[in-house]
Amino acid sequence: MLRVVKVENGFVRGLPAADPRITSFKGIPFAAPPVGENRWRAPQPAKDWDGVLDAFTFAPISMQSPIHHNENNIYGREWHVDPDTPMSEDCLYLNIWTPAHSPDEKLPVFVWYFGGGLQVGYTSEMEFDGERLARRGIVVVTVNYRLNVFGFLCHPEITAEAPEAPTNFGHLDQQFATQWVKRNIAAFGGNPENITIGGQSAGGGSVVSQLTSPQNEGLVQRAIIQSGMFGRVYPGGRMPGYGRTLAEAEADGMQFFAFLGVSSLAEARQLDAFYIRDKALEYKGFWGTVVDDVFCMGNGFDLFVEGKHLQVPVLVGHTSDEFYSTPNVKDLDELKQMAVERFGDDAATYLALCEADAHDFEDVLKKATLHSLEFAIRTAVQASSNWKTQEPLYYYVFDAEIPGWDQPGAFHSVDLWFFFETLAKCWRPFVGKHYDLARQMCDYWANFIRSGDPNGKDVTGQDLPHWYPCTPDAPYAMVFGDEPKFIRQEPSPLMQFFVQAYFKQKQYIF
């Protein structure tokens, strides 16, 4: 087993995982600490170290809201179980699970970006254990990155200091870490020419950002986007802090500096990190991806639909009970007015599809409701025939029955337990069918990471149910319910109407 490995900055020592055939390395620095003069600056190279670095424990998590284990909050109960999790501005570390016996095995590599709205999240969340994927011959890397005001603040002084990297520091951390992987992963038995990036929620959105950045040509060979490709179905769907221009974000940064009580970037860099965090929470700022025309050239969804992304195989999907979009109207008259303003001559078609002549307004709203993630994916699929190359796009819907006293349905993020195959770490009373599904999902993911095609054998030796690419002529999906089933079902007439309206009117996200 590879217990001691030489990377560009020195030697690192890992530990046997629960399965001793796997070695885990936790807390490897991939960049210099982003503190002092490196605060609000693109990641800088890590310094060399002497001797052997013991990579035995996860590094501190990024600066973010305090961790509260809350039994009355589904996410607090599900994952945020340790309120004593160390937190520090010195957070640019990654973790690796490898099954390799020697450095020359050239195993496929999976680089994971966690979610959390770009405001919270961390690699040490227990569902992100990479051991089960590693058992399938994958080298798994989970990457930490800067969040919220530390990762996405803008200010004219920052831009003047580094116009080549004025913001989006969290995304630059992800990019820098992936570049580190490309340079170093061969030492762990990985293939630097066979890298898949993946993420869920804001991590999936980060994958979209990486795929659509002009800086990343040739960096990765495929991508997995879980619940991270967002399309705006109805007006009013913009998340605060996302998709702003650099000028807009700089103006907000100046206001925040005034709120901090500083008059310069130098003064702000001298402040205590926890003071900045707490003032940011008080300020109620929501910092996210900025269109800086350097790393980010526009809205990631729009760029993806237009084919302005790395032309690689993509596996993309969502859960069945997340991110539904409903018209923000008070009555039928407002709905009809919205339809005319939005769809013009097609307003009557839209209203008929919503059955707007019904007497029950609440029922009309239900019929008008659409899954915004499904809309984004189906729009991308419809556009895919015009892309430069016809790389496959595999679409899934996670619709498993989720047990537990709250009976939450297939809620946002619950699929993480399954494809990482970490159900045994969860408090929920999962039973045999759930473990079977998790095993098969993990098999599909490993197959895709290996070759760009999720099909192949279950670890039982049986063929997995065949998963066909999603195309404009065959817009079908793999549905993960009690078991995987490839469902040949057309999108609803209302969904088809919205997809066509997108191309007619260019009603972009945000």
N, C-alpha and C positions, 0 to 999 in steps of 0.2 A: 504494500500500500504506500501511497505517497504521503508520508507524514511530515516530511520536511521538504520545502520547495524554495528554490531561488527565484525571486522576482527582481525587478529592475532596481529596487532600493535596498535589497538585502534578503536574508533568509527568513522564512516564516514556518512555524511549526503548528500543525493541526492536531486534532484529536479524533479517535474513532467515534463515529456517530452511533446511534442506538444499534444499527447494523454495522459491525466492525469492518465490513467490506467497503464501507463508505468513510471517507475522511472529511471532516468539516473544519473549515478555517473561518473564524469569526473575528471581525474587527480589523481587517487589513486596510491601512490607509492608502487611498488612491490619489490623494491631493493634499496639499498643505492645509493646516487648519485655517478656515475662513474667518479669522479674527483680526482685530487691530486694523492695519492697513489693508488686509485682505477682505474685510467686511465690505459687502456690496461691490465685489470685484470678481471677474471670471476666475474659475479655479486655477490654482497654481500647482506646479509639480511638487510632489512630496519629497521630503529630504531623506537621504540615506540613513540607515541605522546600523549600529554595530551589533555583532552577535546574532542570535536567533530571536525573532519576535514571536512570543507565544500568542497565537491567534485562537484563544480558547473561549472568549466571551464576546457577546455583542458589544459594540461601542455605544456610547450615549446616543440618544435619539436627538433629532433636530429640535431647535427651539420652536415651541408651539404651546397651545393651551395646556394647562396642567392635566395630567391623566387622572380621571376619576372612574373608579369601578362603581357602576350604578346599576343595581338589579332592576330598576324601573325603566332603564333606557336600553333599547335592544342592542345598540352598538357597545355601550358600556358593559353590558352583561356578556356580550358575545366575545369580545376581544380585549378590551382595555381592563384587564383583570389585575394589573400590578400598578398601584398608584405610586410606588417607589421606583419606577423605571428611571434610571439616570438620564438627564437631559443636559445638553451642552451645545454651545455654538460651534465647538470643535466636533464636527459630526460627519466629515466626509470619509466614510469607511464602507467597505463592502464585505460580503460573506460568500464563501464558496463551498459547495458540496461536490466532491468528485469520487467516482468509482474507479478511477484509473490506477493501475499498478505501476505504470511507467510514463514518462513524459511524451513518449512517441505514439500514443494510441489514437490521437486525432479524433476525439469524441465530439459530437455536436454540443453546442453551448447555448444555454438559455439565460438571458439577462433580464431581470425582473425589476420593474418600477412600481412601487406600491401606490395605492390611492389614498384619498382623504381630502379632495377638493383643493389640493396644493396648499392647504392650511395646516393639516395634521397628518399623522401616519408615521410608520417606522418599520424597519425590516425585521425587528425582533417580535412582531406580532406572531403569535404561535401558529397561525394558519399558514405562514410562509415558510415552513420548514421544507427545505429542498430535498430531503433524504429519499422520499418515495420516487420522485422523478429521477434522481441520481441512480437508484436501483435499476432503472431502465436504460442505463448507459448514457445519461445526460450529465454534463457538467453544468451545475446550476449556480448562478450568481445573483444575489439580491443587493441592490444598490441604495444607499442612503443619499439624500439630497436636501438642499436648503428649501425651506417652506415660507409661506406668508410674506411678511415684510422683509425678512432676511433673504428670501429667495427671489423677490419680484419687485422690490422698490425701484422707482425711477426718481431721478433728480438731475437738474441741468449740470450740476458739478460732476456727477458720476459720468454723464454723457461726454462732457468736455474732457474728462480725464481718460476715458477709454471709449471712444466712439465705435471701436470695433466690437465692443461688448458692453452696451450701456445698461442692460437689464437682463431679465430671464435667467438669472444666475442658477436657479433650481434646474432648469432644463440644460444649462451648460454643464452643471454637475453630472447629470445623467449622461450627457454626451461624452464628457471627460472620462467618466468611469467606463463607458463602453469602449472608448479608445484605449484605456488602460487594459481592459480585457483583451482587446485585439493584440496588444503588444506582449501580454504576459500569460495568457491562458494556456499556451502550449506547455508551459512548465507544469500545469495541473493535468496534463493529458488531454486538453481541449484543442479543437481545431479553430484557429483564428479566422479561417475562411468559411466557417459554417456557424454563424451567430444568428440567433433569433432574439429579437427584443419583444417583451410582452409587458402588459400592465392592465390593471382593472380600475374602473372609475376614472379619477384624475390621472392615475397611472396609465390607463388606456388612452386617455386624451393626450398624455405625454408621448405615447407611442406615435399618435397622429402628428404631434408637433415635430418629433424627430424625423418621421418619414417625409414631412413636407418642408424640412429645412434644407436650403441649398448647400449647407455646410457638410452634409452627411453622405454624399454620394459614395457608394462602395463600402460603407461602414458595416451594413448588416445584410443578411441574405433572405430573411423572412420576418414576419411580424404577427403578433397576437394582440387583438384589441378587444378587451372584455368590458362591456358596459361603458365604453369610453368614446364612442362616435356619436356626437349629439347633433340633432337637427331641430331647428325651431319650427314647430308646427303652427303655433298661434303667436300673435304679437305679445310683447311683454315678457318674453322668455330669456332675456339677457341676464346672465349672472353677473353681479357687480364685480368689477375688477378684471374681468376677462375680456380680451379682444379690444382693449383700449389702444389708441395710438400712443406713440412715445410722448408726444406733446401733452396729451391728456393725462398720462400717468406721471409725467414730470410735474405738472401743476399740482396733482394730488400729493406728490412727494414733498413739494415745498410747503404745502399746508401741514403735512405731518411733521416736518422739521420744526415748524413754528409751534405745533402742539407739544413737541418734545422740549421746546425751550432752547433750541440751538439755532445758530445762524450760519453754520457752515458744515460741510461734509467732514472736515477734520474734527470738529467738536462732536458730531454724531458718532464718529468712529471711536471716540473715547468713552462713550457711555457704556454702562453695564448692560449686558445682553438681556438679563431678566427684566431690567427697567424698561428697555425698549419693547420687549414682549408684552409686558403688562400695560404699557401706554398704548401699544397697538390694539390690544383687546379693548381698552377703554375708548379708543378712537373709533372702534368698530370698522376698521378698514378691512377690505377683502382684496388681497393682492393676488393676481394671477397672470397668465400669459399675456404679454404685451406685443403688439405688432411694431417691432423695432426696425424692420427692414434690413436686419442683419442676420440674426438667427431665424426670426419669424417674419415671413413676408406677407402674411395675411391670415385670414381665418382658416384654421387647419381643415375643417370640414369642406369648405368651398374649394380649397386647393386640392384636396383629395378627390373630390367629385370631378374636378377639371383635369384630373390625371397628372397633376403637378406634384407627384410624390415618387419616392423610390419604387420602381417597378419590381416588386417582389411578391411572392405568395403571401396571402393574408388570411388568417382565421379570425373571424369577428362575430360577436353575438351579444346577447343580453339575457337577463332573467325575465320571467313573464310578468312580474309584479313590481316594476320600477318605472319611474319617469313617464307617467302618462300626462298628456297635455289636453286641457279642456279650455274651451273659449272663455275668456274673461269678460263675460257679459251678464247683465242682470235680468234680462227678459228677452222675449222673442224679437221685439223691435230692435234691440241692440244687436242681437245676433244677425238679423237681416241687414242692418246697417254695416256691421263688420264684414259680412259676406260681399256686399256691393263694393266696399272700399278695397277689400283684399282681392276679390276674384273678378270684378267687373262684369263682363258679359257672361261669365261662367257662374255667377252667383246663384242663379236658379238651380243649376245642376247640383251645386254644393248643398243648398237648402233641401233639395229633394232627397239627397243621400242621407241627410240628417233627420229626415222626416219632420221637417220644421212645421208642417201643418197640423201636427199632433197637438192635443190640448195640454198634455203634461210637459211642462218646460224642463223639469228635471230629467225626464226620459229623453228629450231631445238632446240635452247636454251629454248624456251618457252615449248616445249614438254618435255625437260629434267628437267624442274623446278618441285620441289616437296615442299609440306608443311612440314617443319621440325618437327613441333609439332605433326602433324598427324602421321608422320613416327615413332616418339618416342612412341606414344600411341599404335599404331598398333603392334610395336615390343613387347611392354610389354604384350599386349593381347595375341599375339602368344605364348609368353613364359609362360603365366599364368597357363596352364595345368600342368606344372611341379613344381608349387609352393607347399609348404607344406600343405596349406589348400586352399580350393577353395572359398575364399571370393569374392563376386561380384564386378565387375568393370563396372561402368556405364559411357558411353562415349557420349559426346554432341559436337555439332558444332553450334556456334552462327552465324547466317547468316541473321540477320534482316536488313531491309532497314533503313538507318540512315539519317534523314533529316538534313538540314542545308545548308548554302550557299557554304560550301566547298565540300559537297557530298563525304565524305571520305570513304564510304563503312563500313564494319564491322571491324573497325580498332582496333588495340591492346588497350585493356582496356575499350572499350566502353560498354562492357557487365556489367561492374560494376554498372552502373546506373540501370540495369534491375534486377539483382538478389537481390540487396539491396532494390529495388523498390523505388529509390530516383529520378526518372525522373523529378519530379516537381522542383528540385533544379537546373536542367540543363537549359542552354540558348537555347537548340535546340527546334524547334517547333514540339515536339512529339504530336501525335494525339491518337485517341482511340485505334487503334490496338496495339500501342506501350505500352500503359498502361495495356491493357489486357495481352499482352505477359509478361510484368514485373510482374504482379500479379501471373501469372501461374508459371513463373520461381522461384519467391520467394516461392510459394507453394511447388514446387519440392524440393528446397533447404531445406526448413523447414522440410519436410517429411523425407528427407535423414538424416538430423541432428538428428531427433527424433529417427529413427529406423534403419538406414542403407539401406533403400529402399525409393526411391523418389516418388513412386506411392501413390495415395490416392485421396482425394477430393480437388477440387478447393474450395476457400472460398465461391464460389457461391453455393456449395453443389453438383455440378456435378463431375463425375469422370474425372480426368485428363487423356489425352491420355496416353496409357500404355507405359512405358519405360522399355525395357528388358535389362538385362546385356549384355555387349559385351564379346563374347567368340571367341576362334579360329574357331569354327564351325558356329558361327553367328556373324560376325564382323561388327555389325550395330550400328547406332548412332541415338540419338534424335537430330533433327535439329530444332533450334529455328529461324524460319523465321517470316513470318507474324503471324504464330501461331505454336505451337509445333507439329511436325510430326515425328514419328519414321520411319526412312527411311531404308528399307532393300536393301542396295546397297553395293556390294563388292568394296573393294579398287581397284584402277586402276592397270592394269598389271605392270606398272613401279613401283608403290608403293609396290606391292607384290614382285617384283624382289629385291628391296632394303631391305625389311624385311628379305628375305631369305639370301641375301648377308651378312647381319649383323651376322646371326648365322653361316654362313660359314666362315667368315673371322674375326669376332669379331672386326669390324670397329667401335670402341666406340666413343661416344661423346668426344669432346676436344682432 
